Amino acid sequence: MEIYLIRHTTPKIEKGVCYGFSDLEVADSYKKELSVLSKKVIQNLKKQYYKNAKQEEILIYTSPLQRCSVLAKDLKINLQNYFHPKIKRNKNLKEMNFGDWELKKWNEINETELKQWTDNFVTEFAPNGESFEVLNERVLDFWQKNIKSEKGKIALIVCHAGVIRSILCHALQIPLQKAFSVSIAYGSISKLKVFETHTQVEFLNG
């Protein structure tokens, strides 16, 4: 199975603000970013399906947060001229829940609490939020129930940086502590090939 991990485009929020579960709108640059991203996705998919492409079902899994669901809907519209796309929403693809820190500026968050989290983000969590370990558990639940059962198909997963890092850690058997070693750009594509015995990363941030 071929998987395209797609991070949402730029959200409408000022820099330096903590956000995860918050349902942000897309930025004013969305249409331009969508155009660039759609071309990249179509180009990659057409490399494999240059014949009978219209008959190929492309699964589009998306986080229900609008910065992803809006993108998934528009990608479906742009893809349906070439393929047969189908959208599936999944709440386990949401970004990390930062609890009481949501929509606060990072420099306004209690320094002691923030240091505790940055020193061990895998198991520590913001007040009323979740740890990266908890995020990872729900992402793997999605992976096992959906990706593992869809053998031989192509899937786009429109989601968030934290979710993509979780999937990459699982795919490459990287410790969760190293998750933030990988930078995931807005509107980027990363491609995985899932085999019975292992998962291969073809490219990152395409």
Contacts in CASP RR format, 6 or more apart in sequence:
PFRMAT RR
TARGET T0000
AUTHOR 0000-0000-0000
METHOD contacts of the structure
MODEL  1
MEIYLIRHTTPKIEKGVCYGFSDLEVADSYKKELSVLSKKVIQNLKKQYY
KNAKQEEILIYTSPLQRCSVLAKDLKINLQNYFHPKIKRNKNLKEMNFGD
WELKKWNEINETELKQWTDNFVTEFAPNGESFEVLNERVLDFWQKNIKSE
KGKIALIVCHAGVIRSILCHALQIPLQKAFSVSIAYGSISKLKVFETHTQ
VEFLNG
1 147 0 8 1.000
1 150 0 8 1.000
1 151 0 8 1.000
1 152 0 8 1.000
1 153 0 8 1.000
1 154 0 8 1.000
1 155 0 8 1.000
1 193 0 8 1.000
1 194 0 8 1.000
2 48 0 8 1.000
2 154 0 8 1.000
2 155 0 8 1.000
2 191 0 8 1.000
2 192 0 8 1.000
2 193 0 8 1.000
2 194 0 8 1.000
3 147 0 8 1.000
3 154 0 8 1.000
3 155 0 8 1.000
3 156 0 8 1.000
3 157 0 8 1.000
3 191 0 8 1.000
3 192 0 8 1.000
3 193 0 8 1.000
3 194 0 8 1.000
4 41 0 8 1.000
4 44 0 8 1.000
4 154 0 8 1.000
4 155 0 8 1.000
4 156 0 8 1.000
4 157 0 8 1.000
4 189 0 8 1.000
4 190 0 8 1.000
4 191 0 8 1.000
4 192 0 8 1.000
5 157 0 8 1.000
5 159 0 8 1.000
5 164 0 8 1.000
5 167 0 8 1.000
5 168 0 8 1.000
5 189 0 8 1.000
5 190 0 8 1.000
5 191 0 8 1.000
5 192 0 8 1.000
6 37 0 8 1.000
6 41 0 8 1.000
6 71 0 8 1.000
6 75 0 8 1.000
6 156 0 8 1.000
6 157 0 8 1.000
6 158 0 8 1.000
6 159 0 8 1.000
6 187 0 8 1.000
6 188 0 8 1.000
6 189 0 8 1.000
7 159 0 8 1.000
7 160 0 8 1.000
7 161 0 8 1.000
7 164 0 8 1.000
7 184 0 8 1.000
7 185 0 8 1.000
7 186 0 8 1.000
7 187 0 8 1.000
7 188 0 8 1.000
8 26 0 8 1.000
8 63 0 8 1.000
8 65 0 8 1.000
8 67 0 8 1.000
8 68 0 8 1.000
8 71 0 8 1.000
8 158 0 8 1.000
8 159 0 8 1.000
8 160 0 8 1.000
8 186 0 8 1.000
8 187 0 8 1.000
9 26 0 8 1.000
9 27 0 8 1.000
9 29 0 8 1.000
9 30 0 8 1.000
9 33 0 8 1.000
9 34 0 8 1.000
9 37 0 8 1.000
9 67 0 8 1.000
9 71 0 8 1.000
9 186 0 8 1.000
9 187 0 8 1.000
10 26 0 8 1.000
10 27 0 8 1.000
10 29 0 8 1.000
10 30 0 8 1.000
10 33 0 8 1.000
10 186 0 8 1.000
10 187 0 8 1.000
11 19 0 8 1.000
11 24 0 8 1.000
11 25 0 8 1.000
11 26 0 8 1.000
11 27 0 8 1.000
11 67 0 8 1.000
12 24 0 8 1.000
12 25 0 8 1.000
12 26 0 8 1.000
12 27 0 8 1.000
12 28 0 8 1.000
13 19 0 8 1.000
13 24 0 8 1.000
13 103 0 8 1.000
16 105 0 8 1.000
16 106 0 8 1.000
16 107 0 8 1.000
17 103 0 8 1.000
17 104 0 8 1.000
17 105 0 8 1.000
17 106 0 8 1.000
18 98 0 8 1.000
18 101 0 8 1.000
18 102 0 8 1.000
18 103 0 8 1.000
18 104 0 8 1.000
18 105 0 8 1.000
18 106 0 8 1.000
18 109 0 8 1.000
19 95 0 8 1.000
19 98 0 8 1.000
19 102 0 8 1.000
19 103 0 8 1.000
20 94 0 8 1.000
20 95 0 8 1.000
20 96 0 8 1.000
20 97 0 8 1.000
20 98 0 8 1.000
20 102 0 8 1.000
20 160 0 8 1.000
21 65 0 8 1.000
21 94 0 8 1.000
21 95 0 8 1.000
21 96 0 8 1.000
21 97 0 8 1.000
21 98 0 8 1.000
21 99 0 8 1.000
21 102 0 8 1.000
22 102 0 8 1.000
22 103 0 8 1.000
23 65 0 8 1.000
23 66 0 8 1.000
23 67 0 8 1.000
24 65 0 8 1.000
24 66 0 8 1.000
24 67 0 8 1.000
25 66 0 8 1.000
25 67 0 8 1.000
26 66 0 8 1.000
26 67 0 8 1.000
26 70 0 8 1.000
26 71 0 8 1.000
27 33 0 8 1.000
30 70 0 8 1.000
33 186 0 8 1.000
33 187 0 8 1.000
34 71 0 8 1.000
34 74 0 8 1.000
34 75 0 8 1.000
34 78 0 8 1.000
37 71 0 8 1.000
37 75 0 8 1.000
37 187 0 8 1.000
37 189 0 8 1.000
38 74 0 8 1.000
38 75 0 8 1.000
38 78 0 8 1.000
38 79 0 8 1.000
40 189 0 8 1.000
40 206 0 8 1.000
41 75 0 8 1.000
41 78 0 8 1.000
41 79 0 8 1.000
41 156 0 8 1.000
41 189 0 8 1.000
42 78 0 8 1.000
42 79 0 8 1.000
42 82 0 8 1.000
44 189 0 8 1.000
44 191 0 8 1.000
45 53 0 8 1.000
45 58 0 8 1.000
45 79 0 8 1.000
45 82 0 8 1.000
45 83 0 8 1.000
45 154 0 8 1.000
46 53 0 8 1.000
46 82 0 8 1.000
48 154 0 8 1.000
49 56 0 8 1.000
49 83 0 8 1.000
53 82 0 8 1.000
53 83 0 8 1.000
54 82 0 8 1.000
54 83 0 8 1.000
54 84 0 8 1.000
55 84 0 8 1.000
56 83 0 8 1.000
56 84 0 8 1.000
56 154 0 8 1.000
57 83 0 8 1.000
57 84 0 8 1.000
57 85 0 8 1.000
57 86 0 8 1.000
57 153 0 8 1.000
58 79 0 8 1.000
58 83 0 8 1.000
58 84 0 8 1.000
58 85 0 8 1.000
58 86 0 8 1.000
58 154 0 8 1.000
58 155 0 8 1.000
58 156 0 8 1.000
59 85 0 8 1.000
59 86 0 8 1.000
59 88 0 8 1.000
59 150 0 8 1.000
59 153 0 8 1.000
59 154 0 8 1.000
59 155 0 8 1.000
59 156 0 8 1.000
60 72 0 8 1.000
60 75 0 8 1.000
60 76 0 8 1.000
60 79 0 8 1.000
60 85 0 8 1.000
60 86 0 8 1.000
60 87 0 8 1.000
60 88 0 8 1.000
60 155 0 8 1.000
60 156 0 8 1.000
60 158 0 8 1.000
61 88 0 8 1.000
61 89 0 8 1.000
61 90 0 8 1.000
61 93 0 8 1.000
61 142 0 8 1.000
61 146 0 8 1.000
61 155 0 8 1.000
61 156 0 8 1.000
61 157 0 8 1.000
61 158 0 8 1.000
61 159 0 8 1.000
62 68 0 8 1.000
62 69 0 8 1.000
62 71 0 8 1.000
62 72 0 8 1.000
62 87 0 8 1.000
62 88 0 8 1.000
62 89 0 8 1.000
62 90 0 8 1.000
62 93 0 8 1.000
62 157 0 8 1.000
62 158 0 8 1.000
62 159 0 8 1.000
63 69 0 8 1.000
63 89 0 8 1.000
63 90 0 8 1.000
63 91 0 8 1.000
63 93 0 8 1.000
63 94 0 8 1.000
63 95 0 8 1.000
63 158 0 8 1.000
63 159 0 8 1.000
63 160 0 8 1.000
63 163 0 8 1.000
64 89 0 8 1.000
64 90 0 8 1.000
64 91 0 8 1.000
64 93 0 8 1.000
64 94 0 8 1.000
65 94 0 8 1.000
65 95 0 8 1.000
65 160 0 8 1.000
68 93 0 8 1.000
68 158 0 8 1.000
68 159 0 8 1.000
68 160 0 8 1.000
69 89 0 8 1.000
69 158 0 8 1.000
71 158 0 8 1.000
72 87 0 8 1.000
72 156 0 8 1.000
72 158 0 8 1.000
73 87 0 8 1.000
75 85 0 8 1.000
75 156 0 8 1.000
75 158 0 8 1.000
76 85 0 8 1.000
76 86 0 8 1.000
76 87 0 8 1.000
79 85 0 8 1.000
88 146 0 8 1.000
90 142 0 8 1.000
90 146 0 8 1.000
92 138 0 8 1.000
92 139 0 8 1.000
92 141 0 8 1.000
92 142 0 8 1.000
93 139 0 8 1.000
93 142 0 8 1.000
93 157 0 8 1.000
93 158 0 8 1.000
93 159 0 8 1.000
93 160 0 8 1.000
93 163 0 8 1.000
94 160 0 8 1.000
94 163 0 8 1.000
95 135 0 8 1.000
95 159 0 8 1.000
95 160 0 8 1.000
95 161 0 8 1.000
95 162 0 8 1.000
95 163 0 8 1.000
96 130 0 8 1.000
96 132 0 8 1.000
96 135 0 8 1.000
96 160 0 8 1.000
96 162 0 8 1.000
97 126 0 8 1.000
97 129 0 8 1.000
97 130 0 8 1.000
97 135 0 8 1.000
98 126 0 8 1.000
98 129 0 8 1.000
99 126 0 8 1.000
99 127 0 8 1.000
99 128 0 8 1.000
99 129 0 8 1.000
99 130 0 8 1.000
100 126 0 8 1.000
100 127 0 8 1.000
100 128 0 8 1.000
100 129 0 8 1.000
101 109 0 8 1.000
101 126 0 8 1.000
101 127 0 8 1.000
101 129 0 8 1.000
106 114 0 8 1.000
113 126 0 8 1.000
113 127 0 8 1.000
116 124 0 8 1.000
117 124 0 8 1.000
117 125 0 8 1.000
117 126 0 8 1.000
121 131 0 8 1.000
121 132 0 8 1.000
121 180 0 8 1.000
122 131 0 8 1.000
122 132 0 8 1.000
122 133 0 8 1.000
122 176 0 8 1.000
122 177 0 8 1.000
123 131 0 8 1.000
123 133 0 8 1.000
124 131 0 8 1.000
125 131 0 8 1.000
125 134 0 8 1.000
132 162 0 8 1.000
132 166 0 8 1.000
132 176 0 8 1.000
132 179 0 8 1.000
133 176 0 8 1.000
135 162 0 8 1.000
135 163 0 8 1.000
135 166 0 8 1.000
136 166 0 8 1.000
136 169 0 8 1.000
136 170 0 8 1.000
136 176 0 8 1.000
139 163 0 8 1.000
139 166 0 8 1.000
139 167 0 8 1.000
139 170 0 8 1.000
140 166 0 8 1.000
140 170 0 8 1.000
143 167 0 8 1.000
143 170 0 8 1.000
146 155 0 8 1.000
147 155 0 8 1.000
147 194 0 8 1.000
148 194 0 8 1.000
157 163 0 8 1.000
157 167 0 8 1.000
161 184 0 8 1.000
162 179 0 8 1.000
162 184 0 8 1.000
164 184 0 8 1.000
164 190 0 8 1.000
165 179 0 8 1.000
165 180 0 8 1.000
165 182 0 8 1.000
165 184 0 8 1.000
166 176 0 8 1.000
166 179 0 8 1.000
167 192 0 8 1.000
168 174 0 8 1.000
168 179 0 8 1.000
168 182 0 8 1.000
168 190 0 8 1.000
168 201 0 8 1.000
168 204 0 8 1.000
169 175 0 8 1.000
169 176 0 8 1.000
169 178 0 8 1.000
169 179 0 8 1.000
170 199 0 8 1.000
171 192 0 8 1.000
171 194 0 8 1.000
171 199 0 8 1.000
171 201 0 8 1.000
172 199 0 8 1.000
172 201 0 8 1.000
174 181 0 8 1.000
182 204 0 8 1.000
183 205 0 8 1.000
184 190 0 8 1.000
184 204 0 8 1.000
184 205 0 8 1.000
185 205 0 8 1.000
188 204 0 8 1.000
188 205 0 8 1.000
188 206 0 8 1.000
189 203 0 8 1.000
189 205 0 8 1.000
189 206 0 8 1.000
190 201 0 8 1.000
190 203 0 8 1.000
190 204 0 8 1.000
190 205 0 8 1.000
190 206 0 8 1.000
191 201 0 8 1.000
191 202 0 8 1.000
191 203 0 8 1.000
192 199 0 8 1.000
192 200 0 8 1.000
192 201 0 8 1.000
192 202 0 8 1.000
193 199 0 8 1.000
193 200 0 8 1.000
193 202 0 8 1.000
END
